[in-house]
Amino acid sequence: MHTKSQSAMEFIMLASFMLLVVLGFFAVTSSKLLEAREEGNRKIAEDIAELAYSEIDTAQYVNDGYSRIFAMPQAVNGVDYTIKIIDNRELAVDYLDKGHIKFLPSNVTGSIVKGNNKISRNNGIVSIENFEIH
């Protein structure tokens, strides 16, 4: 026969166990949510780099004399980012502490900025420079 104190003790143990299960569920869920958000930020950095790289890739395979103005967004989803060409070899993008690097062909020179850029190909060299519309 159960006494009141034994029933109370069993209830407290059951409630404690259920609380631990619920807390574990929330911990796993929040961890997965954070991972998904970080993966989304990594994907956005990759997409920004791909936008610029596709312009470079196009200029790489067209004839000399090619010239085009293209725009890089000032912000993505209202969030600032950085984009730069390092040593004429790497296109680097940083977005919310997530980075993405694409390696450039050997014949690319210049720098890329947020806003308007002019890309051209002359004598087999692809050049990128800031372009201001007046």
N, C-alpha and C positions, 0 to 999 in steps of 0.2 A: 504494500500500500504506500502511495506517494504522500509525502508530507508537503505542506505549503512551501516550506523553505527549499525542498528539493525541486518542486515545480518552478519556483521562482528562479532557481539556479539554472535549470534547463532552459527556461525562456531567455535568460540573459546570455547564455552560451549560444543559443540559436540565433538571437538577434545580433550578437557580435559576429558570428560567422557570416550572416547575411550582409552585414555592413562591410565586412572585408571583401566579399564577393562583389558588391556594388562599387566599392572604391577601386578594386582591381579592374573592373569593367571601364570605369571612367578614366583610369590611368592609361589603359591600352587605347581607348578611343581618342583621348587627347594626343597621345603619341602619334597615332596614325594620321590625325588631322594636321599636326605639325609637319610630319613628313610629306604629306600631300601638298601643303602650302610651300614648303621649301622646294619640292620638285617643280611646282608651278613657276616659282621664281627662276629656277634654273632654266626651264623651258622658255620663259620670256627672254632671258639673256641670250639664249641660243637663237631665238627668232630675230632679235635685234641684229645679232651678228650675221645671220643668214640674209637679212634684208640688204645689208651693205655688201656682203660677199657676192651676192647674185649680181649686183652692179659691176663689181670688179671682174667676175667671171665672164659676164657678157662682153666687157671691153677687151678682155683677154683674147677672145676668139673672133673679133671683127677686124676689118681692115684698118690700116692706118688712116688717120683723119677723122676717126670716130670721136664724137663729143656729145655729152649729155649732161643735163642738170638733174640731179635727184635730191630728194629731201629726206633727211633723217628726223624723226619726231623729236620735239623738245623734251617730252616726258612720255612715259608709258603708264597707263592707268593712273595718271596724276602723280607718278613717282619719277624722280630724277634718276638718271643713269649716266655712266661715262662710256665713251667709245674712243678708241685711239688705235693708231698704227704704231707698233713698236719695231724700231730698227728696219723698217720696210719689209719685215718678215712675218709679223703676227698682227692680226686684227683682234683686239681685246675689248670685251664688253663687261662692265660690272653693273649689276642691277640688284639692289637690296642685299648686298654682300654675297651675291652669287655671281661667279664669273664664267665667261665662256671665251675660248680662244680658237680662232681659225688660222691656219697657216696660209700665207699668201704665196702666190707664184713669185719667182725671183725678179720679175720685171715690173714690180709695182713700187711707185714712189709717192711721197706726199703725206698728207694727213687728212683725216676725216673729222667732221664736226657735226654737232646737232644743228639742224637747219639745212640750208642749201649747200650742196657740194657740186663741183664740176668735175666730171671724170672724162678723160680723153686718152686717146692712144695715138702716139706718134713715134715713128722709127722703132716700133715693137715695144715701146715703154708705155705702161699704163700710169697716168698721173692723176692724182686726186688733190683738189684744193677747195678751200672755202669759196663760195660764190655768193656775193651779195647782190640782190635785185634792187635796182635803183628806181 
